[in-house]
């Protein structure tokens, strides 16, 4: 079969032939129907320091997918051949203290598809059957694949009350844009979105933001946020990882407000915890991944009910073999989610 393969150290990847996988006990063989480019994939293609330390080529890339079940390994229950599924990309050990408590999203031995094990930028993929979630009837496969990153937004947004609250979303990549839609669906009284890219701010308005702010406009961002909020914010969903955005968002929060931190920056962030957080009673949530599988159920409910329409976020679609062009576009930051479609099949019977 054909796949996008990181063949060695250094920038880039290859569209190459690899052996078809086959499912073992507890696994499912999937025909990949649609898959999405994530920032993690771009880091691996660029071969930044994180990727160089974490990824061991050769490696099939990719972790966001919708797939059709072709074959099931021994002992699999709850799936049938022909099911269209979304896939949780975090592979957990099921035995560490976090997993034994049911906190699978914070498993201390998590492996990630397309990073630590072969991924889904391919015609076929094998994944643990427990990681497959049957898609709601009638969803576009591109939307099914988007459940994986959207789940991060759902998890971040679930940390506190949104109804009748003034909500700030910092960082309007695909996950931040989904967070805007979730805040609107949950009945936020006002949603303010922050980014530096005009195209993404325009998408935020389409997803339901009441106001948008360009973080590069040169003004005091904290003051501009308070003005856009018409006062102080009640909650912040932080998706950028950018120090300026985080500091400004914290300054815009009312005493007793809360912030979910999902975005990951490139370095340390300096905060005056005493005056900014402690003395103002701010609650900070560090958010990683998705709760398995509570978050998936919440995400599916948003999508299948129509409460959140993510179609504006899915801005570009390419053949998987055109991954280099697609990655350049995704890396520009001037788009929403870039969806890739593999050629059908492989030679599996």
C-alpha positions, -999 to +999 in steps of 0.1 A: +000+000+000+010+037-002+016+059+028+033+091+039+065+079+055+091+097+075+120+078+061+149+093+081+160+122+102+156+157+087+129+177+071+103+162+047+086+128+042+080+105+012+050+090-005+061+054-005+051+018-007+050+000+027+038-034+038+001-037+045-007-042+082-028-070+096-048-070+129-037-089+159-058-098+189-079-068+201-071-048+169-090-035+139-078-032+103-093+000+089-095+014+054-086+050+058-114+072+044-104+107+055-076+121+076-065+155+088-032+174+091-024+185+126+003+208+140+021+177+153+024+164+117+039+197+107+065+196+135+075+161+123+078+172+087+099+202+098+119+180+121+119+205+149+138+196+182+107+179+197+103+157+167+140+148+165+139+137+201+106+118+200+101+102+165+122+072+153+120+067+115+109+050+095+074+060+106+040+063+088+027+097+099-008+110+108-032+105+136-066+121+128-088+097+108-121+083+098-119+046+088-140+018+075-136-015+095-123-042+071-112-069+095-112-076+133-087-094+153-094-121+178-115-111+208-129-078+195-164-070+205-186-039+198-174-034+162-186-049+129-170-050+095-182-021+075-186+003+105-173+039+099-153+049+129-133+078+143-101+069+162-087+080+195-050+086+187-037+081+222-027+045+229-027+039+267-012+011+287-043+004+308-021-004+338-005+028+352-021+045+382-039+071+360-054+044+338-065+023+368-084+054+380-100+058+346-080+089+337-068+073+304-061+108+289-033+113+314-017+078+310+020+082+319+030+058+291+009+072+263+019+064+228+006+084+199-004+072+164+019+086+138+045+096+164+054+066+185+038+040+163+028+039+127-001+063+119-029+068+094-016+088+064-020+055+045-045+034+027-049+010+056-042+013+093-043-011+123-053+003+156-065-011+190-103-018+186-109+000+219-097+032+203-124+030+176-157+049+181-185+042+157-195+074+139-230+089+142-251+081+112-248+104+082-217+124+092-192+134+065-161+113+070-141+145+072-162+155+102-157+120+117-120+125+114-123+160+130-138+145+162-102+138+173-089+174+175-124+188+183-123+166+214-095+187+228-118+217+226-147+198+241-124+187+270-111+222+276-146+237+275-160+212+299-139+224+328-164+251+339-196+269+332-201+286+298-238+294+298-245+331+303-207+337+306-183+360+287-159+336+271-125+344+255-109+320+230-072+327+224-058+310+192-081+303+163-066+273+147-090+244+141-093+235+178-098+271+188-124+276+161-142+245+174-141+260+209-158+291+196-186+270+183-189+250+215-191+282+236-218+295+214-237+262+216-234+262+254-251+296+256-222+319+263-235+355+266-205+368+246-177+351+228-145+369+219-118+353+197-081+363+195-057+354+167-031+371+145-043+357+111-072+376+094-085+345+077-088+327+110-105+356+126-130+356+098-136+319+104-142+326+141-170+350+132-185+323+111-183+299+141-203+324+162-178+348+178-193+381+187-160+400+184-125+392+172-092+407+181-059+408+161-032+400+186-006+418+165-025+451+163+000+468+186-024+480+214-024+467+249-040+433+243-054+429+278-071+463+276-084+455+242-098+422+255-116+439+283-131+464+258-142+435+235-157+417+264-175+448+275-160+443+309-142+413+323-142+378+310-157+349+330-138+321+313-108+317+289-102+288+265-065+291+257-055+274+225-024+294+213+004+287+238+016+322+231+029+341+262+014+374+252-021+359+247-020+339+280-009+369+300-035+392+284-062+366+289-054+362+325-055+400+330-089+401+313-104+375+337-127+386+365-117+376+400-129+340+405-128+333+368-113+302+352-090+294+323-083+261+304-047+259+291-045+236+261-021+254+237+015+245+239+042+271+233+079+268+225+093+279+258+087+290+294+061+317+303+067+341+332+037+349+354+033+368+386+012+341+402+006+360+434-010+391+419-024+375+387-038+342+400-037+336+437-049+370+450-077+371+424-089+335+429-083+324+394-087+287+386-063+272+360-069+239+343-042+221+324-059+202+297-044+173+277-060+151+251-096+138+255-113+119+282-116+083+269-144+081+261-166+106+278-153+134+256-159+114+224-196+110+234-199+147+240-182+156+207-204+132+188-235+146+204-225+182+194-220+171+158-249+146+153-274+171+168-262+200+147-255+221+178-220+227+164-215+229+127-178+224+119-181+227+081-166+262+081-135+249+097-129+222+071-115+247+045-093+226+022-093+190+008-064+172-010-055+138-022-031+122+004-005+118-023-004+157-025+005+159+012+035+182+006+013+209-010-013+203+017+013+206+045+026+239+031-009+253+031-016+241+066+017+255+078+008+289+065-018+293+092-041+310+068-066+281+066-088+260+089-084+222+088-068+206+058-084+172+050-066+144+031-081+115+012-061+083+005-065+063-027-089+035-021-079+001-010-044-013-009-045-049-020-063-063+010-090-089+002 
